[in-house]
Amino acid sequence: MDCHTSPPGEFRDFKRDDFEETWIKVAEGRFGQVYEVKVKLWREKCILKTFDATLCANNVYRKIKEELSNITKLKFKYIMSVYGVCSEATAVVMEYMSNGSLNNLLANHNFMWPKKFQMIHEISMAMNFLHCMKPPLLHLNLKTSNILLDDHLHVKISDFGIIHWEEGMSKTALMECLTARGNINYIPPEVFTQCPDSPGTAFDVYSFGIVMWEILTQQKPYTGCSVTKVLLQVSKGKRPGLEMIPEKRPQECDELISIMKQCWDGNPWMRSKFSDIVRKTEALNELVKIPGLISAHRNGDAEQKSNYPGMFYPMHKITLPEISETPSDDLHGKDGILSMLSKKDFSSFRQTVKGEDVHMQFSGQKSLLHFTVASGDAESVKHVLSMGAEVNCTTARGYTPLIIAVLKRFYNIILLLLEHGASATQGDEDQWTPMHFAAQNGDDRTIRLLLEKGAEAHAQDKAGWTALHLACQNGHETVARLLLSRLSEDAIVEHEQDEGRTALHLASFYGHINIVKLLLGRVADPNVTDYSFSTALHLATDQGHNRVVRLLLINEVKTEMSDIRGYSPLHLAALKGHAGICRQLLSNGANPNSKTDQGWTPMHLAAIRGHEAVVVLLESKGGSVNAKGQNGWTPLHLACRQSKSDVVEKLLASSADPNVKEDSEGWTPLHIACASVCFRSVINLLLEKADVNAVNSGNVTPLHLAAQYGSLPIVNGLLMNGADRTLADSSGFTALDVAQRCEKWDIVDILKNQS
């Protein structure tokens, strides 16, 4: 059946002619290749996953094809759509995912905590969907390389149904299948022990636990261990180390760690069900969406990460040729030419080296010229060049001898190489040119030499970074001045790196005020935005650079521009507790009651972080203490949620309403203070006439919550202020019933004695 005649959701067998001629290979593995293709009729990209001919001979592809005819009918938000097969190419046709696999993204990107929480929840949603099928559809192949991400970094699970357990199948055969696919890290211990049971849902839950660890740490488990060692460790109860999880993490991460440990329990019966995991991860995912909560790191506010993680350019990995890399079968025995370089016996080196040595390739595609340049002896470099060495030869990573000389700051060798025709514009595998390396190091002398030999001041690497970007990021003022003298005004304004950030963005973020002055003096637009709609003022404010903020305000920067989340600079200053910057912004027309996309005002953000001075300042400038944000939460609700009792006191003194109810479940600040077990906040609320018997949508009173969480002082405080112990919630439970069910026996005694 042709693809254009098949109704939606029906299994299709595509023909080669259904796709455009250009197939772009995006991945290759032991079992086949993955191509990006385009369906002619749909004009839509798809993924074509081919299978090796050996597999087809074993009827593996036939079994996969039979399974996929059912899988094609599955439609779920977090499951990758399978459109059918292409029998002519022995391939499966699937939905195109622009951001590729989670495995690659974890290795190359620094994910912030909210995104990690979101991905974990979405994976649990996908797996719960599969396990809710009747009978449950087991994945048995869950790993980060089979978790793909779309344009907006939302998760979709792939490759389920590829591996399945059949009656009569031996555990050995399953193990061989799994290890052949590189799944060793994700296999639960019962598969390779004497347990006779066939794999069940607990298998996938174990794999999910390992995936959680990878997301939380952005590391690979059991690095450097052989298959045998992994099997041995796992069977003995060893699991990936919790010490790899960053210390600077939100408190909510501890609950994720608890879920993870239960998932990889050695006893399959002790592992959680995905139906339970989904509920827990959903609650945590919603919780960390509240601004400020996610950054409440253990080490205090001073250590908090930036709201702009993309500002930190990934460290450019540098692998210089070391003289100690002499191969074991040395060219001329123990006194070989590389040994002479290592010993700095340059005279003997020049006398010994032969023409064939110059063209020999060492490990990592390094040449003798690379090693000679790294030795630092200009005469030896000149000698090797005179023997016909290729001046622009490259290592496996694309380093030329000139790049090595620049990194080593060997100025006489730099000049020598340039005079012998070394390219001043040739870059490495990431298109970092000698200019990029010199700018990163603040080496203005090399910059001058390169510019004189035709180097481009505006050359961009793969991510769009120029030498000026690097100089501005690292605060190299002399280099920045030199580059600015060679750049046109358009180049200064227009050149952006991969996040759309200009040189002014970078200088402002890192607080290099002299460079900011330079850029503003060269017509840099102070209101230009990056791809997240952030201005230089957003970035300087976020990092607390008062002087840069003042300078930008003098240059008529707009204070009311919002970033992609609807945050103005004032929101960021309030969130970070930068009272001085808040004052500057308010004095320059910033609106104290502006709202983010979630409805949060600067007052909300200051309250949730406990920035008492900012709360007072905002209120004095007209900021509302009763503004409602998402779900009707007020600053008082948020301060109670985070147990910021000093802020609670200030808000109440400024006429914050102690009896306002949030919209979703009707919780008052007193409910939240009791649930957060903050005695001081409870007392402050009661002193300001908070309704001690207020009920939420489930008829739950503050006393119910105090009994549930086992706070004896709060229970006493509520009772002394008129709490009615006889009130029942919508399930008919009184506070006494709740205390008994939660085994809070000291509170049971108090409530019984009050009878």
Secondary structure as UniProt FT lines:
FT   HELIX           3..5
FT   TURN            8..9
FT   STRAND          12..13
FT   HELIX           16..18
FT   STRAND          24..29
FT   TURN            30..31
FT   STRAND          32..39
FT   TURN            40..43
FT   STRAND          44..50
FT   HELIX           53..57
FT   TURN            58..59
FT   HELIX           60..71
FT   TURN            72..73
FT   TURN            77..78
FT   STRAND          82..86
FT   HELIX           87..89
FT   STRAND          91..95
FT   TURN            98..99
FT   HELIX           102..108
FT   HELIX           113..131
FT   HELIX           144..146
FT   STRAND          147..149
FT   TURN            151..152
FT   STRAND          155..157
FT   TURN            160..161
FT   TURN            167..168
FT   HELIX           171..180
FT   TURN            181..182
FT   HELIX           184..186
FT   HELIX           189..192
FT   HELIX           201..217
FT   TURN            221..224
FT   HELIX           227..235
FT   TURN            236..237
FT   HELIX           242..244
FT   TURN            251..252
FT   HELIX           253..263
FT   HELIX           268..270
FT   HELIX           274..287
FT   TURN            288..289
FT   TURN            291..292
FT   HELIX           293..295
FT   TURN            298..299
FT   HELIX           301..303
FT   HELIX           309..311
FT   HELIX           323..325
FT   TURN            331..332
FT   HELIX           333..335
FT   HELIX           337..342
FT   TURN            343..344
FT   HELIX           346..352
FT   HELIX           355..358
FT   HELIX           363..365
FT   HELIX           368..375
FT   HELIX           378..386
FT   TURN            387..388
FT   TURN            391..392
FT   TURN            396..397
FT   HELIX           401..408
FT   HELIX           411..419
FT   TURN            420..421
FT   TURN            429..430
FT   HELIX           434..441
FT   HELIX           444..452
FT   TURN            453..454
FT   TURN            457..458
FT   TURN            462..463
FT   HELIX           467..474
FT   HELIX           477..484
FT   TURN            485..486
FT   HELIX           489..494
FT   TURN            498..499
FT   HELIX           503..509
FT   TURN            510..511
FT   HELIX           513..521
FT   TURN            522..523
FT   TURN            526..527
FT   TURN            531..532
FT   HELIX           536..542
FT   TURN            543..544
FT   HELIX           546..554
FT   TURN            555..556
FT   TURN            564..565
FT   HELIX           569..576
FT   HELIX           579..587
FT   TURN            588..589
FT   TURN            592..593
FT   TURN            597..598
FT   HELIX           602..609
FT   HELIX           612..620
FT   TURN            621..622
FT   TURN            625..626
FT   HELIX           630..632
FT   HELIX           635..641
FT   TURN            642..643
FT   HELIX           645..653
FT   TURN            654..655
FT   TURN            658..659
FT   TURN            663..665
FT   HELIX           669..675
FT   TURN            676..677
FT   HELIX           679..687
FT   TURN            688..689
FT   TURN            692..693
FT   TURN            697..698
FT   HELIX           702..709
FT   HELIX           712..720
FT   TURN            721..722
FT   TURN            725..726
FT   TURN            730..731
FT   HELIX           735..741
FT   TURN            742..743
FT   HELIX           745..753
//
